[in-house]
Amino acid sequence: MPIKTKLEKLTVLQVSTLNQPIRPDLGYGPIETVIYNIDKGLHSLGHRSIVACSGDSRVSGEHYVTVAHSIGEYCSDDTPKQRKTTNMHLSRALCRARMGDIDVIHMHDADAVEFMYDVAFSMHVPIVMTLHVPAKESSLEGAYQRWCNPLSSPLVYCASISEYQKRQYNNLVNTAHVVYHGIEVEKYPLKEEPDKGSYLFTIGRITRDKGQDKAIELAKKTGSKLIIAGCVQNKIADREFFAGLKNSIDLLVEVGKYSVDNDYYDRVMKPLLDCDKQIIYIGEISSEHNRQWYRHARATLFPIQWDEPFGLVLIESMACGTPVIAFNKGAVPEIMVDGKTGFLVDCMNDMIGAVDHIDSIDPRECRRHVQNNFSITNMAYKYSALYQQTVNDHKISGSYSRVSTSYLSKPLHDARIAI
């Protein structure tokens, strides 16, 4: 349930990533979706939420434009133009931080923290960083130790997105903070009862780690219709994996080009569901589209082949009342309740067996679980409490040591962020 704690209203500068714009109608953009939801939650709680992001973004709080456009994709070539854009974005975000009215800076990338750390330190403005990537993919171990030195008052407070992820970072950073992602549950349409005989659904970046090949194997062995959605990134391994999947896919169709309205099911979905094709790939779809595909599915498959640190797919599906059948890896057992919101399985045979029992799951129980544990309000309250802790830790004689105007003329150190 939401945390009922009276918290001081703060001014939070959230520095976005640039892969995609910060807006609610994205296709693939997990970090940007989280940033959008944090901003919306903070704004609804009465905090002054400022988001330093691209001009093609749309936020609930104050929109501080740093560059005109986002990069537009997650995996792209590292070019001088992109490095210039990224440095401009971080430089202008840093200028906004220097204006003297910011209580906390919230960041989502370790390279970006490294860019801004020295100036933030000089201003005594603490940084909260959400740890989106697994510890083994982090490339700044020395920097983490410098930022989060437990022998001094740390400037950077790291928020893990699951207990599992916190354990992975245990030897790297000194943090006890876990804040689960939250979604705007009310925007997800709830099914009234299980859709017996309907299709199975899987959505996510098309890559071996996400296990679309396992979903296809399950569909073929159970005789189920399977709808696959997701983007294919510009990575050699992912393109090769998708090329291999095509031999098992019966129909490829891009449904993202169709608008979502009252007759979307009859106009777009039903013809595909009624056709004789079993394995259908529908391409990358926006959040508006995926809510419809979640809602009408019999179950969402989550056959991950790696230790996922969270999994937005899980809570999005459950919010629609659609249970999940997932491999018991990473943070999955923290997010689902086995036998109540779906089934946690350890092997392919168990996943196949779970299909026979999926109609026993109550859609209302799935929705209730997300509402109680993974709402935007829950997430915003927990970040608010973390912000308050950082502010209290960094108060000097009852007030912040604010930056003087002399800092504004200091040149920025050269840095770049991985994109």
N, C-alpha and C positions, 0 to 999 in steps of 0.2 A: 504494500500500500504506500501512497505518497508519504514522504517524511513531513510531519507537521512541526516545523521549527521556524521561529521568527528569525529572519536573516536581514542584515543590513543591505540596503539597496546600493549596488556597486556599479561602476563603469568598467565594462569589460571590452577590451579590444581583441577580437578574434581574427587572427591572420590566416587566411584561407590558403588552400592549395590552388594550383592553377590548371590542373589537368582538365577540369570541366568547370562550367559556371556553377555558382551556388544558387540552386533553384529547385523547386519541388518536382519538376516533370522530367527528370533525367532518365536515360536508359542506364548504362553502366556508369556509376559514379559513387561508389560506396562512401568514400571519405567526404566528398562534397555533400552527399545526402545527410551524413551525420552533422556536418557543420551547419547546414540549413536547419536541422531539427534543434540543435543546441541554441542557435540564435532565436528561433521561434519560442522555445521554452523559456529562455531567459527574459525575452521581451514580455511574455505573458505573465511572468512573476514580478514585473515592474523594474527589473534591472535596466540600466542603459546599455544596450548591446550594440556595439559598433563592429561591423564586419569589413575588414580591408580585403577587397576582392576585385575581380574583373567587372567591367562595365556591363557585360551581358548577363550578370547575375541578378537575382531578385530575392531580397531578404525582408525579414519582418522588422528588424531594428534599423539602425542607421547604416546606410550604404556608403562606405568610403571607397571610392573608385581609385584603383592603383594603376591599372592598365585597361585598355579598351576591351580586349577580348581574351578569353581563356585560350589555352593551347588547343583544346578541343579533343584530346585523346590521351589515354594513359600511357601508351607505349609509342614513342616517336623518336626520331633521330636527334641526337644531341648536337644542335647546330649553334653557331655564334648568335644567331637571331633569337633563338629560344633562351640562351643563357642571358642575353641582354634583357629580354622581357622579364625573366624571372628575377634578375637583380633589380630591375626597375620596380617591380612589384614589392619586393622586400624592402628596398630603400624608402619607398613612399609609405609603406606600413610603419617603418621605423620613424619617419618624420611625424606620422600621426601619433605615435607613442610618445614622442618628445614634447608634445604640446602641454603636458603637465596635468592632464585631467584623468589619466588612466589609472585605475586601481590594480588591474590584473591584465596581463597579456596571455591569451589562450592560443596555443600553436599546435600544429598537427604533423610536423616534420622535423626530424632532428637536425638536418642541414639548415633549415630556416632558423631554428633556435641558435645554432652556432653563429649564424650571420648577425643576430640581434643581441646576443648574450652580453657583450661588453658594455654596450650602451644601457641596456636594461639594468645591469649590475650597478652602473654609475648613478642611475636614477633611483635605485632601491625599489624598482617595480618588479614584483615577482612574476614568474612565468609558470603557467600550467600547460603541460604537454600531454595530449592524448597519445598513447602508444598504439598506433594502428597496425604496425608490422610485427611479425614474430622477432624474438630476440636474435635469432641466428641471421636475420637479414639486416640487422642494424650494423652500420659501418663506423660508428663513432664511439667506440667503447671508452676511449680515453676522455672524450668530452663528457660523457655521462658521469664518469667518476669525478670530474672537475665540477660539474654543475650540481651534483647531488651528494657532495661529500657529507657523510653523516656526522663528522666531527665538527662541522661548522653549521651555521644556519643556511640551509641550501636555498638557492634562488629559484631553481627549477623543481617543480613538483610534478611527478609523473603519474598519470592516471591510466591504469591498465583497463582493458575493456572486458576482462574476465579474470576469475581466480586462476584459471589455467595459465593465462598469459602472464599474470603476476609471478607465478612460480617460475616461468621461463626466464624472467628478468631478475630473479632474486639475487643473483651474484653480480648483477650489473648496476642496478640502481637501488637506492634505499627508499622504497615507497610502499605504503600500505593501502593505497587508494585504488579501489575498483569502482568504476562507474559503467554500468551496462548501457548499451545503446538503447534509445527509446524512439518510438514512432508515434505519429498522430493516429491513434487507434480508430477514432471516429470516422476517419476517411476510408477505412477498409470495410467494404460491404460484407455483412455477416450472412452466411447461409443458414437456413432454418433447420435443416436436417442433413444427414450424410447423403451424398450424391452416389447412390449405389449404381454400379455399372458404368459410371463415367470414366473419364480418362485419368491417367497418371500424368503428373506435371513435374518437370525439373527445369530450373532456371539458374543461370550463373555464367560467368566467363567460361567459354569453351576451352577447356584445358584438361590435361590428364588428372591434375589434382582434384578437380571437381567431379570426376567420375561419370561423365555422360555415357561412356562406353558400358559402365556397369548398369546404368539405368536402362539402356537398350537391351542388355542381356536379360534383365529382370522382365521387361515388357514382353520379350519374345517367349520366355519360359512360362509366363503366366497368361499369355494371350491378351494382354492389355493394350489399349491404345495409349501411346506416349506422345506428349507434346514437349518439345525441347525448345527453350528460349535462351538467348544469350549472345554476347558479342564474341567475335574472334579477333583477338588483339594482333598487332603487328609484331609477332614473335615467331621465329622459325619453328620452335617446338609446338606452339599452339596451332599454327597453320598446318603443320604435318599431321597433328592429332586430328584436326577437323577433316582433313583430306581422307584419313583412314575411316572416320565415322560415316562419310558420305556413302560408302558401300552398303551401310545398314539403314540408311535413311530413305524412306519411300517417297517423301514429298518435301521440297524446300519452297517456302513461301514467306514473303516479308509482310507481316501484318501491321508493322509499326506505322505504315503510311496511312492507315485508316483511322479516322477520328473515332473517339470513344463517346458514344451518346446512348440514348435510351434503347435504341435498337441494335446496339453493337453485337449482342449475343446472336440475334437472329440473322443479322446482315453479314457478320464476319466469322464468328465462331462456329455456329451450327453447320454451315456447309462443310467445314473442315472435319467436324466431329462425325458428320453423317457419311463422309466419303469412305471408300474401302481401303484407304491408306492407313497403315498401322503406326509407323514411326514418322512423325511430322516435325520438321524444324521450322520455326516461325521467325527466326532472326532475333535481333536486339529489339526490345520493346521498352517503352517508357513506364513510369510508375503507374500512370493511369491505365495502361493496358494490362500490366501484370496483376493489378488488383482484380480485374475481371477473370483472368486465367486462373488465379489462385482460387477465387470464389467457386467456380464451377468444377474444379478438379475433385476427384475422389480422394486423392492424397498427393502431397508433394514429396518427391524423392530427394534425399540429400546424401548421395553415396560418395562422400568425400574420401579422397585418398591421402589426405594430409591432416595435420593437427590444426584445424581452423581455430583462430583465437576468438572468434565470435560467430557470426553468421546471421546477417539481416534477413536472409531468406526464411529462416526458421520463424522469426516473430511476425514477419509479414504474412506468411501462410496461416499461422495460427490465429492471427487477428481476423482473418476472413472465416474462421471456423474450420479451416481445412487442416487435418492432421498431417504429421510428417513422419516418414519412415527414414531414419538416419543411421549412419554408422556411428558407433560410440567412440568418437575421436575428439581430441582438443576440448573445446568449451561446450560441445553439444550437450553433455549431460547436465550442465548448469542451466541451460536454456529450456530444455524440454522436460516433461514429466512422463516417464515411461508408463504406458498403459492408460494415461489420462489425456495427453495431448498428441499422442502418436506412439511410435515404438522405436526404442534404441536397440540396435542389433550389432553383433560382432562379426558376422560373416554373410556372404552372399546367400547361402541357403536360408539363414534366418530372415533376411530381408524379403526373400521370395515368400516365405511362410507368413510374414506379417501382413502381406496383401490380403490374405483370407480373413483377417481379423480387423481390418482398418475401419469397417463400417460400425464397429462397436464404440468408436470414439464419439463423444458428444461435442458437436461444434461449439456449443456455448461454453463448455469447459476450456476449450482452446482459447477462445476470445477472452474469457475471464482471467486466464493465466497471464496473457499479454497485458491486459489492462492493469493488473495488480503489480506487475514486475517490470514491464518494458515500455511504459508510456513516456511521452515527451516530458510530462510533468515530473515523473519520478527522476528522470535523467537530469532535468534542470535543477531540481532541489538538491541533488547530490553534488552537482558541480557548484552550485551556490555555496554549499557548506564547505567545499574544498577551497573555493575562492576566499571565503571568510577566514579560513585557517591561514592561508598564505598572507592575507592582509594583516592579520593579527601578529604573525611572526615577523613581519617586516616593518612594523610601525616603529618609528624613531621619535621618542619624546612626544608620543601622541599624534604624530602626523608624519607623512612621507617626506623624505628629503627630495624635493622636486628639482628637476633639471633647470639650470639657468639658461638664459638665451645664448650664452657663449657656446653651448653644445651644438646649437643649430648650424653653426658655421664649420663645425669639424667635418672633415671628409669621412665618408664611410669606408671601412676596410673592404677589400675585395673578397668576395665570396660567391659561391654558386650553390644552387640547390639541385639535388637529383630530381628528375622529372620522369 
